[in-house]
């Protein structure tokens, strides 16, 4: 019964967070200057046509009524229609979503694995050089804006060294996309055996993924390094070593898992934020994902696209944080038993 109450409370909190985030964004977009109907029809359209389009778009009602109408339609699978782009919102988002997911996954996996490896190397032997390198990288990653880092990367690796492709999207203009199975070019190229396309897709992913993942790496390596240094001084580590277990085995099997819980939480939250946080990076590298779609929709005041994107981002964030709660109990049974009671 207590477990059911806990799950019910988590679901209620998740639903409240989604509704709250989407409603705030909805209100901000509605009170922003400008008339979407006028932007769609152009400055030469007569007043009657503009008023009719405003009525068709449901812009004449109260904000609360407009939001309720949007939320009901969203739950029914009707995400609206983009008059500015002449397509349904669901089609626009689903066409762009694979590019954003692929970029976010490569950025996150690279950042996560690098952070774990360097944190282990920096704390296992406490070598001054490696530890200094880790700290410098974490300071730079947390202090440098992503768009500036992306521009510097383009200047160095594309313009000067010419070793990586520039801002031309997921593939070069001369390459054709692989047959679509998942929408992820690397996976589709691997499935279809198109190795040249796979190589091109990886090269085009490298610089955007590094740019997007570097701040994540900096945060995770700093957090995990500090936790490892704290846990390695705990008395239980000495007890484990006294039982004849080797130093490396003790470090990996006992120190790392106990220091990993805060890093797991941060990793899940950062992964959830990547879907909605890649707007600037996609703009710098001309990446055809959701970021570019949302930037253009904001400029055109294309409400339906922006509102749906925000609601999907909130849903992703809530789902990931809920899954993290479940993983906590699997990694540390003490956490699960406390929550069950």
Secondary structure, DSSP 8 states (H G I E B T S, - for coil): -HHHHHHHHHHHHHHHHHHHHHHHHHHHHHHSSS-HHHHHH-TTS-HHHHHHHHHHHT-SS-HHHHHHHHHHHHHTT---EETTTTEEHHHHHHHHHHHHHHHHHHHHHHHHHHHHHHHHHHHHS--HHHHHHHHHHHHHHHHS-HHHHHHHHIIIIIIIS--S--SS-SS-TT------SSS-HHHHHHHHT-HHHHHHHHHHHHHHHHHHHHHHHHHHHHHHHHHHHHHTTSHHHHHHHHTT--HHHHIIIIIHHHHHHHHHHHHHHHHHHHHHH-HHHHHHTT--SHHHHHHHHHHTT-HHHHHHHHHHHHHHHHHHHHHHHHHHHHH-HHHHHHHH-
